[in-house]
């Protein structure tokens, strides 16, 4: 499993076992990996204030269920979240074209395990997937943060929504997607998520136009009739989930390219009053959150 790991990455996993042992835990959790990476990931340490690592340790110790301290030499299993973080870390190395898996890849892996304590703590202290991935990939300094700082919170919220929702929905088979949740549309979960696919695809086109045109005008938002017209109810549930998640990851990439002056760009959708691009993006996020809440109900 660890053949492609650098010496430091292997050391981080070993150190995570030690952290779990001294806290009296029966498995290596994602937060134990974070504690070890706060010592071994030099990129991560370079982005955090000197007092943050200790503050994170204190918080983890406070919220971790403590048992009797264990012998650090005794092997401990990896938790499900830790296994996912390591698997995502390997994917990140491949994505960036790196031959070996190093500590920064493991940090990126943790950031992708949405809802886990480690990812939440990293985001609370300003570590976000998009800029961190750029740093690990050796991007120029100008590309390390979203071009418009205002979009940082939106990007983080969308990343969290997509990761958390995909993790939940992938647990279920087609029968779950065929059920009709409580919402203001007579849709099944498949149809509601298909509607969000339409919304994401439309907004990707609109953002591309906003980046290249002096103003944005579109005939309308995606119509509800598109849902029945495209027969989302007959499509494979898991495929719809993956498609929606993938389209939003692309949208996140595009959001990171929008410069600050473009946020005021006039956008007219249908017969509605023009709004700035920033408001269009906010409304997209609000709509996604509302529909996802109904799907999960």
MARTORGU-262037 format. One record per residue (C-alpha): residue number from 0; x, y, z. Coordinates in steps of 0.02 Angstrom, whole numbers. Last residue first. Example, Ala and Ser with C-alpha at 12.3 -4.5 7.8 and 13.67 -1.06 7.14 Angstrom:
// residues 2
REC    i       u       v       w
REC    1     684     -53     357
REC    0     615    -225     390
END
This chain:
// residues 297
REC    i       u       v       w
REC  296   -1740     749     183
REC  295   -1577     730      85
REC  294   -1656     779     -81
REC  293   -1746     927       0
REC  292   -1585     992      79
REC  291   -1497     969     -89
REC  290   -1630    1078    -172
REC  289   -1607    1219     -47
REC  288   -1417    1212     -44
REC  287   -1409    1214    -234
REC  286   -1526    1364    -244
REC  285   -1426    1461    -114
REC  284   -1261    1426    -205
REC  283   -1332    1480    -373
REC  282   -1408    1635    -292
REC  281   -1238    1684    -224
REC  280   -1158    1663    -395
REC  279   -1290    1772    -479
REC  278   -1267    1900    -339
REC  277   -1080    1910    -373
REC  276   -1115    1927    -560
REC  275   -1211    2087    -527
REC  274   -1401    2085    -552
REC  273   -1509    2141    -697
REC  272   -1697    2140    -664
REC  271   -1785    1981    -715
REC  270   -1855    1957    -890
REC  269   -1739    1813    -934
REC  268   -1571    1816    -845
REC  267   -1486    1986    -849
REC  266   -1310    1994    -781
REC  265   -1214    2156    -758
REC  264   -1031    2127    -711
REC  263    -993    2182    -532
REC  262    -899    2023    -491
REC  261    -792    2050    -647
REC  260    -685    2181    -559
REC  259    -626    2050    -429
REC  258    -557    1927    -555
REC  257    -647    1762    -592
REC  256    -524    1618    -610
REC  255    -568    1530    -446
REC  254    -749    1521    -501
REC  253    -694    1421    -654
REC  252    -610    1288    -548
REC  251    -762    1280    -434
REC  250    -873    1256    -588
REC  249    -765    1109    -641
REC  248    -786    1031    -469
REC  247    -972    1069    -486
REC  246    -984     973    -649
REC  245    -896     824    -569
REC  244   -1016     819    -420
REC  243   -1172     828    -529
REC  242   -1105     693    -646
REC  241   -1057     578    -501
REC  240   -1231     590    -422
REC  239   -1318     566    -590
REC  238   -1211     412    -625
REC  237   -1252     338    -454
REC  236   -1439     357    -488
REC  235   -1437     276    -661
REC  234   -1553     368    -781
REC  233   -1738     331    -806
REC  232   -1800     468    -687
REC  231   -1685     590    -777
REC  230   -1803     576    -926
REC  229   -1727     724   -1022
REC  228   -1897     801   -1057
REC  227   -1957     769    -880
REC  226   -1816     873    -806
REC  225   -1811     999    -948
REC  224   -1989    1048    -904
REC  223   -1925    1134    -747
REC  222   -1842    1261    -860
REC  221   -1657    1304    -844
REC  220   -1647    1491    -804
REC  219   -1697    1605    -945
REC  218   -1649    1694   -1107
REC  217   -1473    1739   -1054
REC  216   -1386    1908   -1052
REC  215   -1211    1935    -984
REC  214   -1108    2093   -1001
REC  213    -936    2145   -1065
REC  212    -896    1968   -1126
REC  211    -753    1846   -1092
REC  210    -760    1802    -907
REC  209    -949    1826    -901
REC  208    -967    1708   -1048
REC  207    -872    1570    -958
REC  206    -974    1606    -802
REC  205   -1137    1591    -901
REC  204   -1084    1426    -980
REC  203   -1039    1354    -809
REC  202   -1202    1422    -740
REC  201   -1303    1326    -868
REC  200   -1212    1162    -833
REC  199   -1234    1184    -645
REC  198   -1419    1221    -662
REC  197   -1451    1074    -778
REC  196   -1360     956    -659
REC  195   -1464    1031    -517
REC  194   -1623     982    -611
REC  193   -1551     807    -629
REC  192   -1531     804    -440
REC  191   -1716     844    -421
REC  190   -1763     716    -553
REC  189   -1663     576    -473
REC  188   -1731     624    -301
REC  187   -1907     605    -370
REC  186   -1998     762    -423
REC  185   -2171     835    -390
REC  184   -2094    1006    -352
REC  183   -2118    1104    -189
REC  182   -2020     977     -89
REC  181   -2048     825      21
REC  180   -1948     682     -53
REC  179   -2007     571    -196
REC  178   -1918     403    -204
REC  177   -1835     345    -364
REC  176   -1663     399    -308
REC  175   -1675     287    -156
REC  174   -1728     139    -264
REC  173   -1576     168    -375
REC  172   -1451     122    -239
REC  171   -1391     223     -91
REC  170   -1222     255     -10
REC  169   -1170     368    -153
REC  168   -1296     497     -90
REC  167   -1207     530      75
REC  166   -1029     549      10
REC  165   -1093     651    -139
REC  164   -1184     769     -22
REC  163   -1034     799      93
REC  162    -913     824     -51
REC  161   -1029     937    -151
REC  160   -1082    1044      -3
REC  159    -904    1060      64
REC  158    -833    1110    -104
REC  157    -976    1233    -126
REC  156    -945    1311      45
REC  155    -758    1325      13
REC  154    -786    1404    -157
REC  153    -912    1528     -87
REC  152    -795    1572      57
REC  151    -649    1605     -60
REC  150    -754    1702    -185
REC  149    -726    1868     -96
REC  148    -539    1846    -124
REC  147    -564    1871    -312
REC  146    -424    1786    -411
REC  145    -448    1632    -303
REC  144    -282    1602    -215
REC  143    -120    1517    -271
REC  142    -133    1576    -450
REC  141     -31    1737    -434
REC  140     105    1641    -342
REC  139     142    1533    -494
REC  138      80    1353    -482
REC  137     196    1221    -410
REC  136      69    1079    -401
REC  135      73    1082    -211
REC  134      38    1269    -215
REC  133    -106    1251    -338
REC  132    -180    1109    -236
REC  131    -177    1223     -83
REC  130    -266    1361    -179
REC  129    -407    1245    -234
REC  128    -422    1135     -79
REC  127    -438    1270      55
REC  126    -329    1299     208
REC  125    -390    1456     296
REC  124    -387    1403     479
REC  123    -570    1353     485
REC  122    -540    1255     325
REC  121    -406    1147     407
REC  120    -514    1120     560
REC  119    -663    1062     456
REC  118    -555     945     351
REC  117    -481     864     508
REC  116    -649     846     596
REC  115    -727     750     452
REC  114    -875     825     360
REC  113    -791     825     191
REC  112    -653     699     163
REC  111    -579     800      19
REC  110    -475     911     133
REC  109    -395     756     208
REC  108    -336     699      36
REC  107    -260     870       4
REC  106    -163     850     166
REC  105    -109     676     108
REC  104     -45     752     -55
REC  103      52     880      47
REC  102     136     736     143
REC  101     206     650     -11
REC  100     143     521    -136
REC   99     271     487    -271
REC   98     269     502    -461
REC   97     184     671    -467
REC   96      73     714    -616
REC   95     -40     830    -515
REC   94    -191     718    -536
REC   93     -87     563    -497
REC   92     -27     639    -334
REC   91    -205     696    -295
REC   90    -273     521    -324
REC   89    -146     449    -199
REC   88    -203     579     -72
REC   87    -384     533    -106
REC   86    -344     352     -61
REC   85    -252     409      97
REC   84    -398     519     148
REC   83    -522     380     113
REC   82    -424     260     221
REC   81    -420     390     359
REC   80    -608     416     349
REC   79    -641     228     359
REC   78    -528     214     512
REC   77    -351     146     494
REC   76    -311      -2     602
REC   75    -188       7     748
REC   74     -21     -81     766
REC   73      54     -97     939
REC   72     219      -4     958
REC   71     131     151    1025
REC   70      75      52    1180
REC   69     -96     124    1220
REC   68    -149     268    1332
REC   67    -312     228    1420
REC   66    -463     302    1334
REC   65    -502     474    1269
REC   64    -649     520    1158
REC   63    -577     659    1050
REC   62    -658     831    1065
REC   61    -537     912    1186
REC   60    -382     828    1116
REC   59    -430     885     942
REC   58    -452    1065    1001
REC   57    -285    1067    1093
REC   56    -195     997     941
REC   55    -277    1126     827
REC   54    -218    1267     942
REC   53     -42    1195     944
REC   52     -35    1194     754
REC   51    -110    1370     746
REC   50      18    1458     856
REC   49     152    1479     722
REC   48      31    1548     595
REC   47     -13    1427     456
REC   46      41    1432     273
REC   45     220    1374     300
REC   44     161    1233     412
REC   43      53    1165     272
REC   42     195    1173     146
REC   41     312    1088     271
REC   40     197     938     293
REC   39     281     833     430
REC   38     233     910     597
REC   37      58     972     560
REC   36      45     816     452
REC   35      54     709     610
REC   34     -88     802     694
REC   33    -190     793     533
REC   32    -167     606     522
REC   31    -230     593     701
REC   30    -381     698     648
REC   29    -420     574     509
REC   28    -433     432     636
REC   27    -306     296     672
REC   26    -404     165     769
REC   25    -428     107     950
REC   24    -397     277    1028
REC   23    -304     303    1192
REC   22    -246     478    1150
REC   21     -65     419    1161
REC   20    -104     279    1039
REC   19    -194     387     910
REC   18     -47     508     904
REC   17      75     362     885
REC   16     -27     291     742
REC   15     -26     463     661
REC   14     164     462     678
REC   13     173     302     575
REC   12      62     381     442
REC   11     170     538     442
REC   10     330     434     432
REC    9     264     347     277
REC    8     233     519     202
REC    7     407     578     254
REC    6     492     426     176
REC    5     398     456      15
REC    4     248     347     -20
REC    3     238     250    -184
REC    2     260      80    -100
REC    1     141     122      42
REC    0       0       0       0
END
